[in-house]
Amino acid sequence: PPPRGGGGGGGVRRATSAPPDLGTIEGVLAEAVSRGAPLFNQGDAQGCASAYRRAARDCLALSPSNPTQVARLEAGLREAEASVSPNDAAWALRRMIDDVLAAERGERQTRGARAVITDAIAAGVPLFNAGDHAGCYNTYKHCVEALLSRLSQGTDGMKPAVAATIRADLETALREAESATSAGMDARAWQLRRAMDATQEQLDRSAGALQVKLSIFDFEKEAQAWTEVSDRVMGGASSATMTVHEGVASFAGELRVENNGGFASVRSPNLGRALPECMGIVITCQGDGNRYKVQCRTHGSSDGLVYQADFVPDPSRFSTVAIPFQKFNPTFRGSVVPNAVALTGPTIRSFGLITSKLTDVGHKNPEFKAGAFSLRVKKIETY
């Protein structure tokens, strides 16, 4: 998913300058936030969503010359229309506004392959969440083809060995996605997205951005008891366990939908120590094709605010999944909480793993399927 912006009531910093052809878009959106955020904070999510929706349409009426900005605006409107509540619609539109404003103000990274991937994800995720899986697939396919075009002309500023690995992996992913005509467009989009995420990870590792700072859980060295919390607390029938065997923790169980159930999770003990300042967490794991969420709690209570982020680990092998803190959504019982403070390493008290019929922002999980699941984890670290 795209980087999360501020909460519904968050203010927007005025840029000191802006190119003439982009300044009007910035002004329209900043003015919308100044009207919409107070409405949201007063409990009028519908009014907030209406203000944001009108601003997005006003921006499109200006015929922006940047096609990526057009894609962001249109995708945000589609995601809002697909939202199940005014609260979710307001949040979908606010994330879109923050993303567009960041690009307008030059706050997004604008160099090399990272920028190509970041822009594609910014446009593709809302398309996917709104049900336009074909549109998302085509967006990601264009991204991969653009990366391969750049690499065909040289290393694009990468180390030669890294460029060669990335090129081979992208060519394989594109070939397999294009030939998987019997698979759904959602599966084909995810195949390319995982290749794009892997490229980002290789670039970050090459640049030293993923240097591990601290091991939080190393199951090859120690085994701690994690507690099950599944939908049986609400009358459901799902189940989960966390067991450790030969240095690998297995989060496994069965998802069932009887009695409106559909989630299974485990929670770690309280850490008992403060984590260092860091960018996010890295999980060394192997999945099964399902979407999972990692959860962070900043308190010792069994209930309350939970920060969570989706990830879909590689089912074919163990790999590292880097999740920056900016990707974590503050939630309460599955719904996004506006105006929550940002998650940081030192504030985390415990972790959790969950698989559910809902995504990290409370939308329908496109990968959800009832039945057995299994996520294998070797390490959870900070970076």
N, C-alpha and C positions, 0 to 999 in steps of 0.2 A: 503494500500500500504506500500514497504520497505522504510527506512529512506533515505532522499535525500542527495546525496553527494554534492561536490563543483560544481561550474560551469564548462563550457567547458574549460575555461582557467585556472582553479584553479590548483595550484601546489600540489604536493604530498609529504608529509614528509617521508623521508627515515627512516626506522626502524633501531634502533641501533643494533638489533640482530634478527635472525629468525631461527627457526628450519631448519636443512639442507633440509628436504624433502618439505618444503614450501617456502624456500627462492627463488627458481627459479621462482615460480609463481609470487611472489611479484616483482621480478626484471623485468619480462616480462611486467607486467601490468604498473608498474611505468615508464618504458621506453616508453611504448605506450602513456601514458599521456603526457610525456615530448615532444613527437612528435605531438600528436594529438591536444592538447590544443592550441598551437600557430596557427595551421592550422585553427581551429574553429574561433579563434579570428581574423584571417585575412579574414574570410568570406568563407573559404573552408570547409563547413560542410561535403561534400562528402568525401574529403580527410581525415578528422578527423574520420568519421565513418569507413572508410576503415582501418585506422591504428588500431582502437579499435577492429574491427571485426577480423583482422588478429591476434592480440594479444590473443583474447579469444580462437581462434582455436589453436594457438600455446600452450596455457595452457592445453587445452583438449588433445593435442597430447602427453603431459607429463604424461597422465594417473594418475591424482591426486587420492590419496588414500581416500580423504574425499568425500563421495558421495554428501554431501550438497553443497560443492564447485562446483562439477560437475553440479549439478542441477542449481545452480546460473548462471554458464557460459552458459549452454545450453538455459536456459530461457531467458537470455539477448540477445542471438543471435536470438531466435525466435521472441522476441518483436521487435528487430530492423528490421527483415524481414517484419513484419506486419506494420511498421511505414509508414505514408503517405508522408514523406519528409525526405531528408538527415538530416535536422536539428533535427527532432524527433528521427531518427535512432541514431544519435550521442549522443543525450541525454539518450536514452534507454541504450545504451552500456556504457556510462559514469556512470550511476547509478549502473549498474551491476559491473563495475570495482571498484567503491568506496566500494560497499558492500563486494566484494571478498577481497579487500585489508584490510578492517576493520576486517574481520574474520581472515585473515592471521596474522594481527598484534595484535590480541587479544583485539581489542577495543570493540568488541561486548560483551554484558553481557553473561556470560557462566554458570549461576547457575540456577538450578531448573526449574520450569514450564515456567517461562518467556523465557528462552533460547529455549525451545522446540517450543513455539508459534512463537517467533521471527524468528527462522530458517524456520519454515513452511511457514510463510507469505512471507519471502524473496524468497522462491522457488515458492510459489503458485501464487503470484500476476502477475509476468511476464507470467506464463502459461495462466492465465485467460485473460490477456490483448492481448495475441497472439492468442486467440480463442480456446485454448486447455482447455475447461471447465472440461472435464473428468479428465485430468491430474491434474488440480487444485483441483478438488473434492477429488481425491485419495490422494493427498498430505495433504489436511486438515483432511481427514478421518484418515490417519496414525497418524497425530498429536494428534487428539482427543483420538484415541485408546492408544497412548503412554502416554498421560496424565492420562487416566483412569487406565492404568497398574501401573503407579507410585502411584496413589492414592489408589489402591487396596492393596498396600504394606505398607501403612501408610499415614501420612498427608503431606509428602514431604516438611517438614519444615514450613507448613502453620499452622495457628491457626485452631484447630479442627472444629470449627463452619464454618469457611471459607472453609476448605477442604470439609466438608460435602455438603455445598451449591454448590460448584463448581462441585463436582462429580455428584450430582443429575441433575444439569443443563446440563452438558456435556452428560450424559447418555440419557437424554430426547432429546437433539439436534441430537445425533447420531442415535437414534432409529427413529426419525421422518424423518431424511434425508435418511436413508436406506430404509424406507418404502414408500417414495414419488417417486415411480417408474414412475408415470405419469408426473412428473414435469421434466423440463429440467435440464441438469447437471449444468447449470449456477445458477439456483435457489437453487439447492441442495448444491453447493459450497458456496453460500452466506449464507445459513442457518448455515453451520458449521463455516464460518468465523465470523458471528455475535456472535456465542457461544464462539469462541476463544477471540474475542475482549472483550466480557463481562467478561471472566475469567481474562484477563489482568487488566481490570478495578477493579475487586474485589481484585486482588492481590495488585494493587497500593493503593487502599483505605485502605486495611489492613495494608500496610506499611507506610501509611501517605503521599504517594507521591501525592495524589490528594486533599490535603488540600486547600480549596478555599481561595484565597488571597483577591479578590475584586469582588464585583458584578458590572458588566458592564451594563446589562439591566435586570431589575427585573419587568416583566410585571404584577406581582401580586401587585406591589406598584405604578407603573407609566406607562403611555402610551405615547410614543413618535411617531411622524409622520415619517414613512419611505417612501421614494420616489420610485415609480415604474420605472424601466428601463428594457424594454423588447424588443423583436426583431422588434417591430413596428417602432423603430428608423431607421431600415434598410429596411422597407417595408413589414415586417412580420405581423402576425395576432395574436400572443400570447398575453396573458394578465396576470396581477398579482395584488394582493392587499395585504396589511398588516393591519389587523384589530385586535383590542384587545377587548375581551369580558370575563368578570369575571376572570381576571388575566391570561388569556392565549392569546398570540398573534397567529394569524392564517395567515401564508403565503400561499395564495391559488390563484388559477386561472386556466387557460387553456393553454396547450401547443399545438401549431399548426405548421405545417411544410410548409404551403403555402409560395411561394416566397422565398424559401430557409431559412425559419425561423426555430425556434426550441429552443428558450431560453426565460425564464421569470425570472425577479429578482427584488429585492427591496434593497434599500440602506438606512442605518441609517443616521441621522444627524451627523455632526462632533462631536466628543466626548467633546471637550472643556477642556480636562484634560489629563494628561499623565498617562498611566497605569504603574503599578510597574513592576520591573523585575520579570519574571515568566516563567514557563515551557511551557504553552500553554493555551488553553481555554476549558471550559466545557460547553456544551449545554444541558439543560434539555428539552427534546422534545419528540414528538411522530410523527412517519412518516406514510407513506402510501405504502411502498414498493419501492418507487422511490429513486434514488440516488440524493443527494443534494450536493451543495458546499457552504462552508462558505468562504467569501472573506474579506480580510483586505486591507485597503489602508493606505499608509504612507504619503499621501499628501491630499490637499483639492480640487484637480482638479476632474472633472467628468470623465476625461480620464487619461491614463498613466498606470504606473505599478500597477498590482493587484496581491496580494498573495492569493492563493486559495487552498483548500483541500476538497477532497470528503468525504462524510459520508453517510451511509444508516441507519437511525434510526429505532428502533423497531416499527413496525406498531401496535402491540397489546397493548402497554402500554407506559406511560411516563417513560423514562430512561435517564441516563446521558451519554453523548458521549464526551469523552476526546480526544482532538486533539492537539498533541504537535506541537510547532512551526516548528520543523524539517520536519514535513509532508507537510507544505505549499510550494507550487511551485510558484516562481515568474513568472508572465505571462504578456503579452501585447496583448490585443484583442484575447485571447485564446491560444496564442503560448508561449511556455516556453522561458524565457529570460535568456541567459547565463551570468554568472559573477555578478548577482545581489547580493547585500548584504543580509545576513540572516535576517529574520523577528524576531523582539523582541517586547516585550510588550510596552516599552516606545515609540516606533516609530509608533504605530498604531494610526491613526486619525479617522477612521470610519470603519464600518462593512457592509457586505452585505450578502444576501442569494440568491441563484440562483439554478434553475434546468434547465438542458440543454441536448442537444443531444451529448455533448462532455464531457469528463472527465476532471479532474484538470490538465492533461498534454496534452490536446487537442486530445485525441484519441476518438474513437466512444464509446459512453456510452452504455454498454450492458443492462442496465435497462431502457433505454429510451423508452417511449411510449407516443404518442400524446394523448391529452385528459385532463381531469380535474386532478389537483394535490392539495395536502393539507399537509402542515407541521405545526404542532402546537408546540409552544415554550413557556416555562414558564420563563426560565432564561438563560442568557449568562454570564459566570463568568471566571475569571482567576484562574489558579492553579499553 
